[in-house]
Amino acid sequence: MNKPNRKFITPPTITQNYSNIARITQSATEIVLDFAYALPNEPAVIATQRVIMAPLSAQRLLRALQEQISKYEEIYGEIKIPNTTLADKLFKNVTSPADEKGPDTVPGDNPDGDA
C-alpha cells in the first residue's frame, strides 16, 4: 500500500525557539526531548519546548540529523567538539527534579501516581 504524498507546510506565524542545550530522557514508550537555552553568568536554564516522540520517530530523526550533519561538514568542514563545552562549564552542578527520580521517569509515567 502506497503512502500518500504529503505537503509539509510551514506557516509564516510558526513559533521559533533558540536552543543551545537539550535534555533527552525516555520511558518504555516515548523519547522526550526538552530544549532549553542558557545564558552566560545566569544560574538558570530555561526550557522552551518539549517534544515527545515514539522511539521509531526518534530513530528516524536521529538518522535525518546524521545525514544533515554529514552534508554540513562536506560543505563547511568538520564540526569540532571541544573537550570542555560551554554547557559543561555552565551546568556541571545543574540538576532537575526529574534527575532525583531517575532517567526513565516521565511526568504521568509513574505507576505510583506521582507527577
Summary of the structure (lengths in Angstrom):
residues: 115
radius of gyration: 17.6
end to end distance: 41.0
largest distance: 55.0
contacts: 198
relative contact order: 0.16
helix: 29%
strand: 20%
